[in-house]
Amino acid sequence: LALEKYADDSVKLVYPTKGENRSPIILRDIDKDGKEEAFAFYSTNTDENTSVLHINYICWFNNEWISVSDIEVVASGVESVDFQMLDDSGVAKIVVCWSRFSDIDRHFSIYSVNKDIMSEVISGEYSVLTTYDFDSDGIMEIAAVHLDRELKTATASLLALSESGFKVTGSCELDGTVTGYYEPKISKLPDGRQAIFIDAQKSTGVITEVVYLKDKKLVNAFASKNGKVTENLKTLRASTVLCGDYDNDGCID
């Protein structure tokens, strides 16, 4: 009802396609005041020809839901919505991954809520993205891979949120001859370190990229000893079987 009051009756709810939060209206006590807030994803009739989506922040005031903030985004859909502690403020940020017009042309936005106002902190481009506390400091980092099909380059970057925006705390090159990615998985290596396992599609089959932190640097497990990255043939298989813990030993195979 609050959304209809704000945007009239032409509201069309937009469902996230991936992740744990698949509802177009997500309830979360993000500011830890004991009351849930609502985050609604939608489009309107006037947006259909302009590829515009909205995220609307709705709060409970005086025994009714009231829309207090609305942000427009150029996107074709909502990939995923997550709530993560990205800094030491004690308040989670909203991480929204938006789809654009191809399977690797994606856009992520980080939103914060302060005094009932929602605002975008920062945004960026990515092909595949995940979050994890890789350095075990209680604050999540963002791991993003960007694939440039024309240049045939792929880069994995570890991003940490700072007062001035995102800081790249590590990066490494990946196989740039892939054509797309599957959803990344996070699991431990045999030595106990956490790593990102990313299955990628090639014209000849599927490979798995493995990225982890070593001496505070982001490392491609299949790079040569001098750090040079060539085409990843070590994990290439003709079948489309993806990596997974098939023997239930707690490690990705």
Disulfide bonds with the S-S distance in Angstrom:
none
